[in-house]
């Protein structure tokens, strides 16, 4: 489970975030590129845009559930 105390500082503020346990596997960026991208300065994924619509929330949740290291968090859950 992602740890909000260890969230990457460059995440867009909001309910979804990526923490420092990310292994840069690219899964979230491939499945939900509208919300996740690589921060080249830290070498890991971040949330660069928070989902807003019901469909976007489903995409973000699918990325969260598919993360092999459980590095994606959802403070609204």
N, C-alpha and C positions, 0 to 999 in steps of 0.2 A: 504494500500500500504506500502511495506517495506521502511524503512528509512535508507539510506546508512550512515547517520551520527551515527546510532545506530547499525551498523552491528557488529556481534560477532567478536572479534579480532582474533579468531582462524580459521576463514574462509580462505580457499586457495585464494590468490589474483586472481582477475579476474572479469568477468562480473556478475557471480551469487554469491549471498551471502544470509545468514540468519541473520535477525536482532534480537534485544533483546525482541521482542514481541512473540517469539516462545513459545508455550505451551507444547512442547515435546509430541505431539500427535502421532508421528511416521509415519504419512502419507507419507512424502517425503522419508523417509528411506525405506518404503515398496515399493513405486512406482518407485524410482530411486536410489537404493542402491549403484549404481556405483559412485554417486556424493555426496550423503548426508550420514552422520553418526552422531551418538550422541557423543558429547564431554562430557564425564562424569564429568570433572572438573567444568563445568558450568551448566550441566544438560539440555542442549538443543541441537538441531541439528545444524550442520555446513556443509558448502561445503568443502569437503576434496579433491575433484578433479574436475576441470572444464571440462565441456563437450567440445569435439572437432569436432566430425563428425556431419553431418546433423541428423542422427538418435539419437545421444546423445543429441543434442540440443532439439529435439522433446521430449525426456524423461524429460529433465530438465524443459522445458516449461510446460509439463503436471503436474509436481510436483508443479511448481509455481502457476499454475491456480487452482490446487486442494487444496492448502494450506488454511485451514479454518480461519486462522488469518492474511493472506496476509503477512506473515513474510519472504517470499522469494523474493529477489529483482533481477533485471536484469539491470545492468547499460548499457548494449548494446542495450536495447530496445528503 
